[in-house]
């Protein structure tokens, strides 16, 4: 049984939330992100670790030491999210450049490693679910085609962080494995499985070419963990000492609600018990060719997805209803950290905007740990233990 630490490269590392999820059984050989704020926060949390702060387009294979078992890439989502520009990932040749198009330089590096015979056994690409439908599915098809061309089989799952933390945060994870590595039967399935393969993924898969469908794998991470009965009261500070909006400011937000949202508020009041919900400001059509800012609310077992202000989303707010009493305010930094499942000692910037810019771009560590336990680690160890050679015929195990 393979017992040494598994090794990985972490591209678009942010503050290292993927690293936090992978945990101590993994050794990071290379971490990269060109954002200065993220670089500083990464250094605050992972002191003494080497960090490459160049743009990924400047990184060469010679900058990557050794042979990694995994390359992780949570590439930028701003051009793929509902709150972003929806410009997509652009073109692989750089003729159409977008922020989310940083995935192409990453794949160029993987292709270069393949030419040297030392590309990782596994790749994990993470992004918003909008990746599956961006540009009528062309972006997803382009990525799959590139992975196939480099020499990987691949598949995707959609995992919602709400299984692990009290936040609705669905994300798509593309997991790719070198073509010459066999896949244990327990880790794949012949048919799509709920909840990992929703209709959005099935539609994206149906649009693949015949060649790319032949390289597709329906990954099977097994049953999701039991849905937790989260207590939002443990996440949100309900004391009167919290920085609540004035009554006037709260009424102004209520005045921005549509009839549908006002009905939701009335239903929450009628519950005659403590109700904690999310409140967002959104630009919506007004029926006369104009968009107006609306306040939208939602109540449930989880709060809404935390987003980066850079992507165009409004600042996350909460609404607390107790009978006729209605309170509103911005979500705090500490509350956001708890919604991401971060440890109490995880270091985040003190300023509100900077904190949410980092968190909004992050991946929930508990989801990474789940995928590592159910897929990445079994696959990586299987690759190590099996007859696994590079394209140059040199054994890696």
GINOR-V187080 format. One record per run of one state. SS is the DSSP state (h for helix, s for strand, l for the rest). FROM is the first residue (numbers start at 0). TO is the last residue. Records with the same first field share a line. If there is no record, write none. Layout:
SS=FROM-TO ; FROM-TO
This chain:
l=0-4 ; 11-15 ; 22-24 ; 32-34 ; 45-50 ; 52-54 ; 58-59 ; 63-68 ; 73-100 ; 115-120 ; 132-132 ; 150-150 ; 163-165 ; 167-168 ; 178-183 ; 189-197 ; 206-208 ; 214-214 ; 216-216 ; 219-230 ; 234-245 ; 254-257 ; 270-272 ; 285-289 ; 299-301 ; 303-307 ; 311-315 ; 322-323 ; 330-331 ; 339-350 ; 360-363 ; 385-387 ; 389-393 ; 395-396
s=5-10 ; 25-31 ; 51-51 ; 69-72 ; 121-127 ; 151-159 ; 166-166 ; 169-177 ; 187-188 ; 215-215 ; 217-218 ; 273-284 ; 290-298 ; 302-302 ; 316-321 ; 324-329 ; 388-388 ; 394-394
h=16-21 ; 35-44 ; 55-57 ; 60-62 ; 101-114 ; 128-131 ; 133-149 ; 160-162 ; 184-186 ; 198-205 ; 209-213 ; 231-233 ; 246-253 ; 258-269 ; 308-310 ; 332-338 ; 351-359 ; 364-384
